[in-house]
Amino acid sequence: MILENTNFDTILTCWYPDIYRFCFLLSCHGDAAREIAFQAFLYAGADSHFPVQEPEASIRLFSYAAKTCEDYYLRRMRRIPSRDVLSESVTFSIHDSLWSFLKLPTRQKAALFLHRNLAFSPQQVSQILHISLAKVNRLLSPAACESALSQEDCSSIVPDSETASQISDDLYMRFEDRNVRLENRLRNIRLSIDQSIPWIALAILGIFAAAALYTSGL
């Protein structure tokens, strides 16, 4: 399969460092951040209707990253690793302030990073994270913003040189070898099923509870 997005090279060059930062903050592991960022760009490359102009292009790209991070958590239910384990997975230092930020709830980290570090508006954050504007405003309350990531810590989060130099070749190779669009569709179906499992479980419990109440009344 060939790349569907004709603006892919520009998107990759401009946004890979910030997409990596976003994925690292949410996944709390260097290897996971690389894997999630890679998948986000696979979505972007297979999107023939990917916007050309900003801010629509960056909103679409970060939406893909947010969706892939959600998939990562649903599949693996990861907990934040120890500071030593985390440090071994990256080539930059985990300062105390960065470590404190990483321990915040996932959506709060995402909203703060997008708004305070990348200057997305609350409305744009709502689009990226697929949550209501009211919830975004709560996540960005003055009290919450006191825990925002400093620009110094943000700049310190960088992918290693090998990843940065190889990511383009690896992406193009994937598009040549496989049907990425089909893989993305199958992944979306699986994510929808994973998201539905808690509701299905609640429905089943409700049926059993109703059956138990009915039986006890006989």
ChimeraX attribute file (.defattr): number of C-alpha atoms within 10 A of each C-alpha:
attribute: neighborCount
match mode: 1-to-1
recipient: residues
	/A:1	15
	/A:2	16
	/A:3	20
	/A:4	16
	/A:5	18
	/A:6	15
	/A:7	16
	/A:8	20
	/A:9	11
	/A:10	11
	/A:11	18
	/A:12	17
	/A:13	11
	/A:14	12
	/A:15	15
	/A:16	21
	/A:17	17
	/A:18	21
	/A:19	25
	/A:20	25
	/A:21	23
	/A:22	25
	/A:23	26
	/A:24	24
	/A:25	25
	/A:26	26
	/A:27	24
	/A:28	23
	/A:29	20
	/A:30	25
	/A:31	13
	/A:32	18
	/A:33	25
	/A:34	22
	/A:35	15
	/A:36	27
	/A:37	26
	/A:38	21
	/A:39	19
	/A:40	26
	/A:41	24
	/A:42	22
	/A:43	21
	/A:44	27
	/A:45	27
	/A:46	22
	/A:47	19
	/A:48	13
	/A:49	11
	/A:50	20
	/A:51	17
	/A:52	15
	/A:53	8
	/A:54	9
	/A:55	11
	/A:56	12
	/A:57	16
	/A:58	21
	/A:59	19
	/A:60	20
	/A:61	22
	/A:62	25
	/A:63	20
	/A:64	23
	/A:65	27
	/A:66	24
	/A:67	17
	/A:68	23
	/A:69	25
	/A:70	19
	/A:71	20
	/A:72	18
	/A:73	13
	/A:74	13
	/A:75	12
	/A:76	8
	/A:77	10
	/A:78	12
	/A:79	10
	/A:80	14
	/A:81	12
	/A:82	10
	/A:83	13
	/A:84	9
	/A:85	11
	/A:86	17
	/A:87	16
	/A:88	12
	/A:89	14
	/A:90	18
	/A:91	14
	/A:92	14
	/A:93	14
	/A:94	18
	/A:95	12
	/A:96	11
	/A:97	13
	/A:98	19
	/A:99	17
	/A:100	13
	/A:101	19
	/A:102	19
	/A:103	14
	/A:104	16
	/A:105	11
	/A:106	16
	/A:107	16
	/A:108	21
	/A:109	23
	/A:110	20
	/A:111	27
	/A:112	26
	/A:113	24
	/A:114	21
	/A:115	20
	/A:116	16
	/A:117	16
	/A:118	12
	/A:119	12
	/A:120	19
	/A:121	14
	/A:122	21
	/A:123	15
	/A:124	21
	/A:125	25
	/A:126	20
	/A:127	17
	/A:128	23
	/A:129	21
	/A:130	13
	/A:131	13
	/A:132	13
	/A:133	15
	/A:134	12
	/A:135	15
	/A:136	24
	/A:137	16
	/A:138	13
	/A:139	20
	/A:140	21
	/A:141	12
	/A:142	10
	/A:143	10
	/A:144	15
	/A:145	16
	/A:146	10
	/A:147	16
	/A:148	22
	/A:149	20
	/A:150	15
	/A:151	12
	/A:152	9
	/A:153	16
	/A:154	17
	/A:155	12
	/A:156	16
	/A:157	22
	/A:158	19
	/A:159	21
	/A:160	13
	/A:161	9
	/A:162	8
	/A:163	12
	/A:164	15
	/A:165	11
	/A:166	10
	/A:167	17
	/A:168	17
	/A:169	9
	/A:170	13
	/A:171	16
	/A:172	15
	/A:173	13
	/A:174	15
	/A:175	18
	/A:176	13
	/A:177	10
	/A:178	12
	/A:179	13
	/A:180	21
	/A:181	21
	/A:182	12
	/A:183	13
	/A:184	17
	/A:185	12
	/A:186	12
	/A:187	14
	/A:188	15
	/A:189	12
	/A:190	14
	/A:191	18
	/A:192	12
	/A:193	12
	/A:194	14
	/A:195	14
	/A:196	11
	/A:197	11
	/A:198	11
	/A:199	11
	/A:200	12
	/A:201	11
	/A:202	11
	/A:203	12
	/A:204	12
	/A:205	12
	/A:206	12
	/A:207	12
	/A:208	12
	/A:209	12
	/A:210	12
	/A:211	12
	/A:212	11
	/A:213	11
	/A:214	10
	/A:215	9
	/A:216	8
	/A:217	7
	/A:218	5
